[in-house]
Amino acid sequence: MVFSTTIFGQSNFDQFIKKVKLAKSNRDKEKIINNFLLEAKDSGIPLIENGMVYFIYRGKANKVNLASDINSWNDSSIVFNKIAGTNFFYYSMELNKKARIDYKLIIDNEKWILDPENPNTIKGGFGANSELAMPEYIQPKEIIYNKQIPHGKIINKKINSKITDKKYNISIYLPPNYSEMKMTKYPTIYFQDGAEYIKLGSTVNVLDNLIHKKMIQPAIAVFVTPTNRNVEYAFEGRNKYAQFFATELVPYIEENFRTSFKPEERIVIGDSYGANISALICYYYPKVFGNCGLHSAAFQPNSFEVINLYKNGENIDVNFYAVWGTCEKLVDKMMNEFLAIANDKKCTIEYKKYPEGHSWGLWRATTDEMLKYFIPYE
């Protein structure tokens, strides 16, 4: 998706805009725009040229806005320019050549739409978004289903919690050949937002592909879906949920499946508030979970409670792998402060920061990194 600089000779997008504005009539402007779009669509829209991105909308509207990872989905901070006498709108910005973002267009402050000129979409927590991937971004191949390799088995269960008085849907992934390996005790990965890690994160495909390629040890994965995400991951129900997770869920899994009982072979992974509760679980139950994967950890709840717990508490033996996007709110505060605290408390921590936003596009493409870090193939 690279904008061709050969459109209209050696002109670039700014020269095209200048040419349209200098046209003698609205009819001439439309002709120039028509010719330009015919060639631009072959290169891909949004247009990309030397690190600059040009968003384009052509249609009936008084105003067009961009809502995206870049502006934290603010519906008013980015306003397209409109060329007088036409229905052509545009907005330009500079992006890292490895960036990837989700976005939508907002028409007249009301209608949120996918970019009609961009066929590339990605599933998010609130439905599909248009996707912009810069030229040096590498799409994750490990999320793609491969029918040629062995596949694990998914078992769906419901578990009742006496602690929370709730019933949870869980999906248990058993690796290929699980039934034949009678003596094997497997490491176990627990995922918050379990249904979304399966559906939006393609995590079952990631597990199958990494196990097949011998990039990770065969493992059992437990995908847990919350009953009330905000309450259980961040607010008034967080402590009871953490207790349920460590003292009811883990024993249930270990009574029914061949898992290792070692905390260093148990991993809990979560996204956003799911990362918040995962770090909280590890703080209170380090003898249960020795590893914690943080996808865009949102530590804001309760005045940064999790950060303060680790900062003011005793040293605990937890191994972290953290991923954040540079477009996320408060990313530097949360990342830098948590890294400093984790190092000070003698925790092990590995982290990465990518030119992306708070989205499943980032999380699905980095789950493999976490798994390869926590359970590398031996």
C-alpha positions as CSV (number, residue, x, y, z in Angstrom):
1,M,0.0,0.0,0.0
2,V,2.5,2.6,-1.2
3,F,1.4,5.8,-2.9
4,S,2.9,6.1,-6.4
5,T,4.8,9.3,-7.0
6,T,4.3,8.9,-10.7
7,I,0.6,10.0,-10.5
8,F,0.4,13.2,-12.6
9,G,4.1,13.0,-13.6
10,Q,6.3,13.5,-10.6
11,S,3.6,15.3,-8.5
12,N,2.8,14.4,-4.9
13,F,-0.5,14.7,-3.1
14,D,0.0,18.3,-2.1
15,Q,0.7,19.2,-5.7
16,F,-2.5,17.4,-6.7
17,I,-4.5,19.5,-4.1
18,K,-2.9,22.7,-5.4
19,K,-3.9,21.7,-8.9
20,V,-7.5,21.1,-8.0
21,K,-7.7,24.4,-6.1
22,L,-6.3,26.3,-9.1
23,A,-8.8,24.8,-11.5
24,K,-11.0,27.4,-13.2
25,S,-14.3,25.7,-12.6
26,N,-15.9,23.1,-10.3
27,R,-16.3,20.9,-13.4
28,D,-12.6,21.0,-14.0
29,K,-12.0,20.2,-10.3
30,E,-14.1,17.1,-10.6
31,K,-12.3,16.0,-13.7
32,I,-8.9,16.3,-11.9
33,I,-10.2,14.5,-8.9
34,N,-11.8,11.7,-11.0
35,N,-8.5,11.1,-12.9
36,F,-6.5,11.2,-9.7
37,L,-8.7,8.7,-7.8
38,L,-8.6,6.2,-10.7
39,E,-4.9,5.9,-10.3
40,A,-4.8,6.4,-6.5
41,K,-7.1,3.4,-6.0
42,D,-4.5,1.2,-7.7
43,S,-1.9,2.2,-5.1
44,G,-4.3,1.9,-2.2
45,I,-6.2,4.4,-0.1
46,P,-5.3,5.8,2.4
47,L,-2.4,7.0,0.2
48,I,1.1,6.6,1.6
49,E,4.1,8.6,0.4
50,N,7.4,8.9,2.2
51,G,6.0,8.4,5.7
52,M,3.0,10.7,5.0
53,V,-0.5,9.3,5.1
54,Y,-3.4,10.9,3.2
55,F,-6.9,10.0,4.2
56,I,-9.5,10.6,1.6
57,Y,-13.3,10.8,1.6
58,R,-15.5,11.7,-1.4
59,G,-19.2,11.9,-0.8
60,K,-22.1,14.0,0.4
61,A,-21.2,15.6,3.7
62,N,-20.7,18.9,5.4
63,K,-18.0,17.6,7.8
64,V,-15.7,14.5,8.0
65,N,-13.7,13.5,11.1
66,L,-11.2,10.8,11.8
67,A,-11.6,8.6,14.9
68,S,-8.7,6.2,15.4
69,D,-6.0,4.8,17.7
70,I,-4.0,7.9,16.9
71,N,-6.4,10.3,18.8
72,S,-7.8,7.7,21.3
73,W,-11.0,7.6,19.3
74,N,-11.8,11.2,19.9
75,D,-14.7,12.1,17.6
76,S,-13.8,15.8,17.1
77,S,-10.0,16.3,17.3
78,I,-9.2,15.5,13.7
79,V,-11.2,17.3,11.0
80,F,-10.8,16.7,7.3
81,N,-10.2,19.6,4.9
82,K,-12.8,20.1,2.2
83,I,-12.0,21.5,-1.3
84,A,-14.5,24.2,-2.1
85,G,-16.8,23.4,-4.9
86,T,-16.4,19.7,-4.5
87,N,-17.4,16.8,-2.3
88,F,-13.7,15.9,-1.8
89,F,-12.3,15.7,1.8
90,Y,-8.8,14.9,2.9
91,Y,-6.5,14.8,5.9
92,S,-2.7,14.2,6.1
93,M,-0.4,13.1,8.8
94,E,3.0,11.6,9.3
95,L,3.2,8.0,10.7
96,N,6.0,5.7,11.7
97,K,6.8,3.3,8.8
98,K,6.1,0.3,11.0
99,A,2.8,1.7,12.4
100,R,-0.6,0.0,12.2
101,I,-3.8,1.6,13.3
102,D,-7.6,1.0,13.5
103,Y,-9.8,3.9,12.4
104,K,-13.3,5.0,11.3
105,L,-14.7,8.0,9.5
106,I,-17.4,10.2,11.1
107,I,-19.8,11.9,8.7
108,D,-21.5,15.1,9.9
109,N,-20.8,14.3,13.6
110,E,-23.3,11.3,13.5
111,K,-22.5,8.5,11.2
112,W,-19.5,6.3,12.0
113,I,-18.4,4.3,8.9
114,L,-15.7,2.2,7.6
115,D,-13.5,3.9,5.0
116,P,-15.3,3.1,1.7
117,E,-12.0,3.3,-0.3
118,N,-10.1,0.9,2.0
119,P,-10.9,-2.8,1.7
120,N,-8.7,-3.7,4.7
121,T,-10.6,-4.2,8.0
122,I,-9.9,-5.7,11.3
123,K,-12.2,-7.0,14.1
124,G,-12.3,-5.0,17.3
125,G,-14.1,-5.2,20.6
126,F,-16.8,-2.9,19.2
127,G,-17.0,-4.4,15.7
128,A,-15.0,-4.0,12.6
129,N,-12.7,-1.1,11.9
130,S,-10.8,0.0,8.9
131,E,-7.1,-0.9,9.1
132,L,-4.1,1.1,8.0
133,A,-0.8,-0.7,7.9
134,M,2.3,1.2,7.0
135,P,4.8,-0.3,4.5
136,E,7.1,-1.8,7.0
137,Y,4.4,-3.3,9.2
138,I,4.6,-7.1,9.2
139,Q,1.2,-8.9,9.4
140,P,1.1,-11.8,11.9
141,K,1.2,-15.1,10.1
142,E,0.8,-17.1,13.3
143,I,-2.8,-16.1,13.7
144,I,-3.8,-17.8,10.4
145,Y,-5.5,-21.2,10.6
146,N,-3.4,-23.9,9.0
147,K,-5.4,-27.0,8.0
148,Q,-2.2,-29.0,7.2
149,I,-1.0,-29.2,10.9
150,P,-2.3,-31.0,14.0
151,H,-4.8,-29.1,16.0
152,G,-5.6,-28.9,19.7
153,K,-9.0,-29.7,21.2
154,I,-11.4,-27.1,22.7
155,I,-13.6,-28.2,25.6
156,N,-16.3,-25.8,26.8
157,K,-17.4,-25.8,30.5
158,K,-19.2,-23.7,33.0
159,I,-17.8,-23.2,36.5
160,N,-19.7,-21.9,39.5
161,S,-17.9,-19.7,42.0
162,K,-19.0,-19.7,45.6
163,I,-16.8,-16.6,46.2
164,T,-18.4,-14.4,43.6
165,D,-21.7,-16.2,43.4
166,K,-21.3,-16.2,39.6
167,K,-21.2,-18.8,36.8
168,Y,-18.3,-18.5,34.3
169,N,-18.0,-19.8,30.8
170,I,-14.5,-21.2,30.2
171,S,-12.9,-22.9,27.2
172,I,-10.1,-25.3,27.8
173,Y,-7.5,-25.9,25.0
174,L,-5.8,-29.2,25.1
175,P,-2.7,-29.5,22.8
176,P,-2.4,-32.0,20.0
177,N,-1.7,-35.6,21.3
178,Y,-2.9,-34.7,24.8
179,S,-4.8,-38.0,25.2
180,E,-1.8,-40.0,24.2
181,M,0.7,-38.3,26.5
182,K,-0.5,-39.9,29.7
183,M,2.5,-39.0,31.8
184,T,3.0,-35.4,30.7
185,K,2.2,-32.5,33.0
186,Y,1.6,-29.4,30.9
187,P,2.2,-25.7,31.6
188,T,-1.0,-23.8,31.7
189,I,-1.9,-20.4,30.3
190,Y,-5.0,-18.6,31.7
191,F,-6.5,-15.8,29.5
192,Q,-8.8,-13.1,30.7
193,D,-11.5,-12.0,28.2
194,G,-11.3,-15.6,27.0
195,A,-14.0,-15.4,24.3
196,E,-12.3,-12.4,22.8
197,Y,-8.8,-14.0,22.9
198,I,-10.3,-16.8,20.9
199,K,-12.4,-14.8,18.5
200,L,-10.5,-11.6,18.1
201,G,-7.0,-12.7,19.1
202,S,-7.1,-16.0,17.1
203,T,-5.2,-17.5,20.0
204,V,-6.1,-21.1,19.3
205,N,-4.4,-20.7,15.9
206,V,-1.4,-19.1,17.5
207,L,-1.1,-22.0,19.9
208,D,-1.5,-24.6,17.2
209,N,1.1,-23.0,14.9
210,L,3.7,-22.3,17.6
211,I,3.4,-25.8,19.0
212,H,3.7,-27.3,15.5
213,K,6.8,-25.3,14.7
214,K,8.3,-26.2,18.1
215,M,8.5,-22.5,19.1
216,I,6.8,-23.2,22.4
217,Q,6.1,-26.2,24.7
218,P,2.8,-27.9,24.3
219,A,0.5,-26.3,26.8
220,I,-3.0,-26.2,28.2
221,A,-4.8,-22.9,27.8
222,V,-7.9,-21.8,29.8
223,F,-10.0,-19.0,28.3
224,V,-12.2,-17.4,30.9
225,T,-15.0,-15.0,30.1
226,P,-16.0,-12.5,32.8
227,T,-19.6,-11.9,33.8
228,N,-19.1,-8.2,34.3
229,R,-15.8,-7.1,32.9
230,N,-15.4,-3.7,34.5
231,V,-16.6,-4.7,37.9
232,E,-14.5,-7.9,38.0
233,Y,-11.3,-6.6,36.4
234,A,-11.1,-3.1,37.8
235,F,-13.6,-2.1,40.4
236,E,-15.7,-3.4,43.3
237,G,-15.6,-7.0,42.4
238,R,-11.9,-7.3,41.6
239,N,-10.7,-8.8,44.9
240,K,-13.4,-11.5,44.9
241,Y,-12.7,-12.3,41.3
242,A,-9.0,-12.6,42.0
243,Q,-9.7,-15.0,44.8
244,F,-12.0,-17.0,42.6
245,F,-9.4,-17.2,39.9
246,A,-6.6,-18.4,42.2
247,T,-8.5,-20.6,44.7
248,E,-11.4,-22.0,42.7
249,L,-10.6,-21.9,39.0
250,V,-7.0,-23.2,39.2
251,P,-7.8,-26.1,41.5
252,Y,-10.7,-27.1,39.2
253,I,-8.4,-27.1,36.2
254,E,-5.7,-29.1,38.0
255,E,-8.2,-31.7,39.3
256,N,-9.5,-32.4,35.8
257,F,-6.5,-31.9,33.5
258,R,-2.9,-32.9,33.5
259,T,-1.2,-29.6,34.5
260,S,2.0,-28.7,36.2
261,F,1.5,-27.5,39.8
262,K,4.5,-25.2,39.7
263,P,3.8,-21.4,39.7
264,E,6.6,-20.9,37.2
265,E,4.6,-23.0,34.8
266,R,1.4,-21.1,35.3
267,I,0.8,-18.0,33.2
268,V,-2.0,-15.4,33.3
269,I,-2.5,-13.1,30.4
270,G,-4.9,-10.2,29.9
271,D,-5.6,-7.1,27.8
272,S,-6.4,-3.6,29.1
273,Y,-8.4,-4.0,32.3
274,G,-7.8,-7.8,31.9
275,A,-4.1,-7.0,32.3
276,N,-4.9,-4.9,35.4
277,I,-6.6,-7.9,37.1
278,S,-3.9,-10.3,35.9
279,A,-1.2,-8.2,37.7
280,L,-3.5,-7.9,40.7
281,I,-3.9,-11.7,40.8
282,C,-0.1,-12.2,40.6
283,Y,0.5,-9.7,43.4
284,Y,-1.9,-11.4,45.9
285,Y,-1.2,-15.0,44.7
286,P,2.4,-15.2,43.6
287,K,2.6,-18.8,44.8
288,V,-0.1,-19.7,42.3
289,F,0.9,-17.6,39.2
290,G,4.6,-17.0,38.6
291,N,4.1,-15.4,35.1
292,C,2.0,-12.5,33.9
293,G,1.4,-11.3,30.4
294,L,0.3,-7.7,30.0
295,H,-1.4,-6.5,26.8
296,S,-1.7,-2.7,27.0
297,A,-2.2,-2.8,30.8
298,A,-4.7,-0.2,31.9
299,F,-3.6,0.4,35.5
300,Q,-5.7,3.6,36.0
301,P,-8.5,2.0,38.2
302,N,-8.6,3.0,41.9
303,S,-5.9,5.7,41.5
304,F,-3.4,3.3,40.0
305,E,-3.9,0.7,42.7
306,V,-1.9,-2.1,41.0
307,I,1.1,0.1,40.5
308,N,1.0,1.3,44.1
309,L,0.6,-2.2,45.4
310,Y,3.8,-3.3,43.7
311,K,5.5,-0.1,44.6
312,N,4.7,-0.2,48.3
313,G,4.6,-4.0,48.9
314,E,7.2,-6.6,49.5
315,N,9.3,-8.2,46.8
316,I,7.5,-11.0,45.0
317,D,8.8,-13.5,42.4
318,V,6.8,-12.7,39.3
319,N,8.0,-12.8,35.7
320,F,6.3,-10.2,33.4
321,Y,6.1,-9.7,29.7
322,A,4.4,-6.4,28.7
323,V,3.4,-4.9,25.5
324,W,2.1,-1.4,24.9
325,G,1.2,0.8,21.9
326,T,2.7,4.3,21.5
327,C,-0.7,5.7,20.6
328,E,-2.2,4.7,24.0
329,K,-3.2,7.2,26.7
330,L,-0.9,7.4,29.6
331,V,1.4,4.8,28.0
332,D,4.6,6.4,29.1
333,K,3.4,6.9,32.7
334,M,2.2,3.4,33.1
335,M,5.0,1.7,31.2
336,N,7.9,3.6,32.7
337,E,6.6,3.6,36.2
338,F,5.7,-0.1,36.2
339,L,9.0,-1.0,34.7
340,A,10.9,0.9,37.3
341,I,8.9,-0.6,40.1
342,A,9.2,-4.2,38.8
343,N,12.9,-3.9,38.5
344,D,13.2,-2.3,41.9
345,K,11.2,-5.2,43.4
346,K,13.5,-7.8,41.7
347,C,10.7,-9.0,39.4
348,T,11.8,-10.2,35.9
349,I,10.2,-8.0,33.2
350,E,10.5,-7.9,29.4
351,Y,8.6,-5.3,27.5
352,K,8.0,-4.0,24.0
353,K,6.4,-0.8,22.6
354,Y,5.0,-0.7,19.1
355,P,3.6,2.2,17.0
356,E,0.0,1.1,17.4
357,G,-3.0,1.7,19.6
358,H,-5.1,0.0,22.3
359,S,-6.5,-2.7,20.1
360,W,-6.8,-6.4,19.2
361,G,-4.6,-5.7,16.2
362,L,-1.7,-5.1,18.5
363,W,-2.6,-7.9,21.0
364,R,-3.2,-10.7,18.5
365,A,0.1,-10.0,16.9
366,T,2.1,-10.1,20.1
367,T,0.6,-13.1,21.9
368,D,3.2,-15.3,20.3
369,E,5.9,-13.1,21.8
370,M,4.6,-13.7,25.3
371,L,4.2,-17.5,24.8
372,K,7.7,-17.9,23.3
373,Y,9.1,-15.9,26.3
374,F,7.2,-17.8,29.0
375,I,7.3,-21.4,27.6
376,P,10.0,-21.6,25.0
377,Y,10.5,-25.0,23.4
378,E,13.2,-27.0,25.2
